[in-house]
Amino acid sequence: MKAIYLSAIHQPIQYIDLPKPIAGPGQVLVHLKAAALNHRDLFIQQGLYPGIKLPVILGSDGAGIVDTVGEGVDASWLGQEVVINCAMNWGDDPNFYGPDFQILGMPANGTFAEYVAVDAEYIFPKPDHLSFEQAAALPLAGLTAWRALMTRAGLHKKASSQPEKVLITGIGGGVALFALQFALGADAEVWVTSGSSQKLELAKALGATGGINYREPDWAKTLMSQTQSRSARGYFDVIIDSAGGPGFARLIDVAAPGGRIVFYGGTTGVITDVVPAKVFFKQLNIAGTTMGTELEFSDMLSFVTAKQLVPVIDEIFPLADAEQAMRRMNDGKQFGKLVLRIDE
C-alpha cells in the first residue's frame, strides 16, 4: 500500500510502498479515503512532540470504508463508511486520561496511508451529510474543541435565556473553527481574534458576530468597546484559547465575572503578567484541556449530525503531496483543515 512515512525528525516525509496491515482480533481494517493534518504531525516531524518513536506512518484523522474485520468483530461493519476516533484508551476517569492513552499516528501507525488497522471500538458511522474529506477533518480537532467548549467550559444558556457570549482566539486553525461552529450551533454569541484581518472576515461570514486583530495595540480595550456598543453585557462568559503567553492576561480582563477560560495550546509561550486578584475577585474558572473521551467523541458526532455542521476545509491535497501540505501548515496561513485525498 502507499503510505506517508517519517523515518527521522527534521526530515521530509516519504511517500513509499509498505505492507498492507492485517486486522487482528477485535480490530477492523479501514480502507482510507481521506485523512487530515494536525499540528501534531508537524510537531513530530520537527522533533517538538513528547515521546517520539520513529519510524511511523503519521496521521491521526481519517475516514474510509471497512475492508475486513478481525476475529470477534461484528461482520455488519463490512463495507460501512466510517470515521475514526483517534483518541484511544482514555481510561475510566473522564477527568483525566489514563497511562495507556495514546493518539493514533504515533506510536501506532496512522492514517496517512491507504489502509489502517484499529480496534473496532474506535470506528463510528460517517455522518451521511459529510464527504469523506469533510469527515476526515473532524476527529482530533473536533474532539478537542468539543471537550474544551462543552465539557470544560460547560457552555449553556443563562437563566435569563440570554445566549452566552464566547470569545475564541486564533481563528483559522482547526480547533478554533470547530469551537466557533459548535458555539454557534448551541446558539451562543461568538467573537473571535486573529492576526489576520482576512481570517476575521471569513469568521464573520461563518456567523461570528465580530472580532479583533490581536496585533493591534490595546486590542482588548478595542474589543470591549465593540462588544459593549452592541449590549450592556460586554464581557465574555466563555473564552477558548490556544495561545497562552503574555496575551493571556488580557483574556482575564475581558472575562465576565464567573467566566470560564479554557486553553488547549501555548503557541506564544509561558503565561505571564496575570494579576491574581483579577482572577479571584471575578471568581474566574481557568482550565486546561486536550483531546477527549470516547463518550465526548460520540456526543460530538451526534451534534455535528443533528446540526448538519460541515467542517471548514482550507485545501485538499493528494496523498503523494503530503509534504507540501505540511509546509502549508507550517506557514500558518490556512483557514480550516488541510486534507489528504487518499483514494478516488
C-alpha positions in Angstrom: 0.0 0.0 0.0 1.0 3.6 -0.5 1.8 5.5 2.8 3.4 8.6 4.2 6.4 7.6 6.3 8.5 9.6 8.7 11.8 7.8 9.4 13.7 10.6 11.3 12.9 14.0 12.7 13.9 17.2 10.8 13.5 15.2 7.6 10.9 15.4 4.8 8.2 12.7 5.0 8.4 9.9 2.4 5.7 8.6 0.0 6.6 4.9 -0.2 5.1 1.4 -0.5 4.6 -0.6 2.7 2.9 -3.9 3.5 -0.8 -3.7 3.9 -1.8 -4.2 7.6 -3.9 -7.0 8.8 -6.9 -6.7 11.2 -6.1 -8.6 14.4 -8.7 -9.9 16.9 -11.1 -7.1 17.9 -9.9 -4.9 15.0 -11.1 -3.7 11.7 -9.1 -2.8 8.6 -10.2 0.6 7.2 -9.6 1.4 3.5 -9.0 5.1 3.9 -10.5 7.6 1.5 -9.2 10.8 3.2 -7.0 11.9 6.1 -6.4 15.3 7.7 -3.4 17.1 9.0 -2.9 18.4 12.6 -0.1 20.4 14.1 0.7 17.2 16.0 2.0 15.7 12.7 4.2 18.8 12.1 5.5 18.8 15.7 6.5 15.2 15.4 8.4 15.9 12.2 10.1 18.9 13.9 11.0 16.9 17.0 8.8 19.1 19.2 6.4 16.4 20.5 7.0 14.3 23.6 7.8 10.6 23.4 8.6 10.5 19.7 9.1 6.9 18.4 10.1 6.5 14.8 9.7 5.3 12.1 6.0 5.7 11.8 3.1 6.4 9.4 1.8 9.8 10.5 -1.8 10.9 10.7 -4.5 10.9 13.4 -7.6 11.8 11.4 -9.2 9.5 8.9 -12.4 8.3 7.2 -13.0 5.4 4.9 -14.7 2.1 4.3 -14.3 -1.0 6.5 -12.4 -3.5 4.3 -12.1 -6.5 6.6 -13.0 -7.4 10.2 -10.9 -9.3 12.7 -11.9 -12.1 15.0 -14.8 -11.2 17.3 -15.9 -8.1 15.3 -19.5 -7.9 14.1 -19.4 -8.6 10.3 -22.1 -6.0 9.7 -19.3 -3.4 9.8 -18.0 -4.7 6.4 -18.5 -2.1 3.7 -19.6 0.6 6.2 -18.4 4.2 5.7 -16.7 5.2 9.0 -14.8 7.9 10.7 -12.0 7.0 13.2 -11.8 8.3 16.8 -8.1 8.9 17.1 -8.1 9.2 21.0 -7.6 5.7 22.2 -7.5 4.0 25.6 -8.6 7.1 27.5 -9.4 5.1 30.6 -12.1 5.1 33.3 -11.7 8.6 34.7 -13.5 11.2 32.5 -11.5 14.0 34.2 -8.1 12.8 33.0 -6.7 10.1 30.6 -5.0 7.0 31.9 -1.5 5.7 31.4 -2.4 3.7 28.3 -3.9 6.7 26.4 -2.4 7.4 23.0 -3.3 9.2 19.9 -3.3 7.4 16.5 -0.4 8.3 14.3 2.5 7.8 16.8 3.5 5.4 18.3 0.9 3.3 16.3 0.9 3.8 12.6 -1.7 6.3 11.5 -4.0 7.4 8.7 -1.6 8.8 6.0 -1.9 5.6 4.2 -4.3 3.5 2.0 -5.2 1.3 5.0 -5.1 1.4 8.8 -5.9 -1.3 11.3 -7.7 0.0 14.5 -9.7 -1.5 17.3 -13.4 -1.7 16.3 -14.5 0.4 19.3 -12.9 3.4 17.7 -14.8 3.5 14.4 -18.1 5.3 14.1 -20.6 5.6 11.2 -19.6 8.6 9.0 -22.3 11.3 9.1 -24.3 10.9 6.0 -24.2 14.6 5.1 -20.4 14.7 5.0 -18.0 13.7 2.3 -15.0 11.5 3.2 -12.8 14.6 3.1 -15.1 16.5 5.4 -15.5 13.6 7.8 -11.7 13.1 8.0 -11.3 16.7 9.2 -13.4 16.0 12.3 -11.7 13.7 14.8 -8.7 15.3 16.6 -9.7 19.0 16.2 -13.4 18.4 16.6 -12.9 16.3 19.8 -10.5 18.9 21.3 -12.9 21.7 20.6 -15.9 19.8 21.9 -14.3 19.0 25.2 -13.0 22.5 25.6 -16.3 24.2 24.9 -18.9 21.8 26.1 -17.3 19.8 28.9 -14.6 22.1 30.4 -16.3 25.4 29.8 -19.8 24.0 30.2 -21.4 26.2 27.5 -25.0 26.8 28.3 -27.8 29.3 28.2 -28.1 31.7 31.1 -31.1 31.6 33.5 -32.4 34.7 31.7 -32.3 32.7 28.4 -29.7 35.1 27.0 -27.1 33.3 24.9 -23.7 33.1 26.4 -21.0 35.3 24.9 -18.0 33.3 23.7 -14.6 34.5 22.6 -12.4 32.2 20.5 -8.7 33.2 19.9 -6.6 32.5 16.9 -9.5 31.8 14.5 -8.4 29.9 11.4 -7.0 26.7 12.9 -9.0 23.6 13.0 -9.8 23.5 16.7 -10.8 27.2 16.8 -13.1 26.8 13.8 -14.8 23.8 15.3 -15.3 25.8 18.6 -16.8 28.5 16.5 -19.2 26.1 14.7 -20.1 24.3 17.9 -20.8 27.5 19.8 -23.0 28.9 17.0 -24.8 25.5 16.9 -25.5 25.9 20.6 -26.9 29.4 19.9 -24.1 31.3 21.6 -22.9 34.8 20.5 -19.4 34.3 19.2 -16.5 36.7 18.8 -13.0 35.9 17.6 -9.4 37.1 17.4 -6.8 36.7 14.7 -3.6 38.2 13.5 -5.2 38.3 10.0 -7.9 40.7 9.0 -8.9 38.3 6.2 -9.4 35.5 8.7 -11.6 37.8 10.8 -13.8 38.5 7.8 -14.0 34.8 6.9 -15.1 34.0 10.5 -17.8 36.6 10.3 -19.1 35.0 7.1 -19.4 31.8 9.1 -21.5 33.5 11.7 -19.2 35.2 14.2 -20.7 38.5 15.5 -17.3 40.3 15.3 -13.7 40.2 16.0 -10.4 41.9 16.6 -6.8 41.7 15.3 -4.7 40.9 18.3 -1.7 42.6 16.7 -3.4 46.0 17.3 -2.3 48.0 20.3 -4.7 47.7 23.2 -6.8 45.1 21.3 -8.6 44.0 24.4 -9.9 47.5 25.1 -10.9 47.9 21.4 -12.7 44.6 21.5 -14.6 45.6 24.7 -15.7 48.9 23.1 -17.1 46.9 20.2 -19.0 44.4 22.4 -20.3 47.0 24.8 -21.6 49.1 21.9 -23.9 46.1 21.0 -25.1 45.3 24.5 -24.6 46.4 28.1 -23.2 42.9 28.9 -19.9 43.3 27.0 -17.7 40.8 28.8 -17.3 37.1 27.8 -18.8 34.2 29.6 -16.6 31.7 27.9 -13.1 32.1 26.3 -11.4 29.4 24.3 -7.7 30.0 23.8 -4.8 28.2 22.0 -2.0 30.8 22.6 -1.3 31.3 26.3 1.7 33.6 26.5 1.7 37.2 27.7 -1.6 37.9 25.9 -3.4 35.5 28.3 -3.6 38.3 30.9 -5.8 40.3 28.5 -8.2 37.4 28.4 -8.7 37.7 32.1 -9.5 41.4 31.6 -12.3 40.6 29.1 -13.8 37.7 31.0 -17.1 38.2 32.7 -17.5 37.7 36.5 -17.9 33.9 37.0 -16.5 33.3 33.5 -14.7 30.3 32.2 -11.4 30.4 30.3 -10.2 27.1 28.7 -7.0 26.7 26.9 -5.7 23.8 24.8 -2.4 25.2 23.5 0.5 27.5 24.2 1.8 28.7 20.9 3.0 32.1 22.3 4.8 30.6 25.3 4.6 30.9 29.0 1.6 32.7 30.6 2.9 35.8 32.4 1.6 39.0 34.0 -1.5 37.5 35.5 -2.8 39.5 38.4 -4.2 37.0 40.9 -6.7 39.5 42.3 -8.4 39.8 38.9 -8.9 36.1 38.9 -10.3 35.6 42.4 -12.4 38.8 42.7 -14.0 37.8 39.4 -14.4 34.2 40.6 -13.0 33.0 37.3 -12.5 29.4 36.3 -9.4 28.6 34.3 -8.9 25.1 32.9 -6.6 23.3 30.6 -7.8 20.6 28.2 -6.6 18.2 25.4 -8.4 15.6 23.3 -11.4 13.9 25.0 -13.2 10.7 26.0 -15.0 8.1 23.8 -18.4 9.5 25.0 -17.4 13.0 24.1 -16.4 11.8 20.6 -19.8 10.2 20.2 -21.6 13.3 21.5 -19.6 15.5 19.2 -20.5 13.3 16.2 -24.2 13.4 17.2 -24.1 17.2 17.5 -22.5 17.5 14.1 -25.2 15.3 12.6 -28.1 17.0 14.4 -26.9 20.5 13.4 -25.7 19.3 9.9 -22.4 21.1 10.5 -19.8 20.9 7.8 -16.1 21.2 8.7 -14.2 24.1 7.1 -11.5 22.8 4.7 -8.7 25.0 3.5 -7.3 22.8 0.8 -7.3 19.2 -0.3 -4.0 17.5 -1.5 -3.4 14.1 -3.0 -1.6 11.7 -0.6 1.6 12.0 -2.6 1.8 15.7 -1.9 1.6 15.3 1.9 4.9 17.1 2.4 3.5 20.1 0.5 0.5 20.1 2.8 2.9 20.0 5.9 4.7 23.1 4.6 1.4 24.9 4.2 0.6 24.1 7.8 4.0 25.3 8.9 3.3 28.6 7.2 0.2 29.1 9.3 -1.8 30.8 6.5 -4.6 28.2 6.3 -8.2 28.8 7.2 -9.6 25.4 8.1 -8.3 21.9 7.8 -5.7 20.6 5.4 -6.9 17.3 4.0 -5.3 14.4 2.0 -7.4 12.6 -0.5 -6.1 9.0 -0.4 -8.3 7.0 -2.8 -10.7 8.1 -5.5 
